[in-house]
């Protein structure tokens, strides 16, 4: 059995506020943001393209829904943990690796930069990274529990 991942402490309320403010700014252009996320993701992990249908319309909506859920869950460890469990469960059949999850986080942050330009300050970017640094080990732990239940 694998050892549980070390999960960083919760984000500071100022970090959560920066994430919320930046996300609110990009929501007006959510379709474009979703396109950028997948462009960046497939550039980082070209083999992952085969995991997705040719038409990404549904996937674009799902990634925006997931991002919205992440932002909303940052205030509550219980909510973030439930979200991590749900993400692990919904992606279990694909056998995703930690690297693939990290590529998606990198793609999201890059897409936010593309969308916000100078509006994505270093502090805001590091807040988003801190959020993913906290969430991804939770997803990994949930995935390990699910894999162990098989």
Buried (B, 14 or more C-beta within 10 A) or exposed (E): EEEEBEBEEBBEEEBBBBBBEBBEBBEEEBEBBBBBBBBBBBEBBEEBEEEBEEEBEEBBEEBBEBBEBBBBBBEEBEBBBBBBBBBBBEBBEEEBEEEBBBBBBBBBBBBBBBBBEEEBEEEBBBBBBBBBBBBBBBBBBBBBBBEEEE
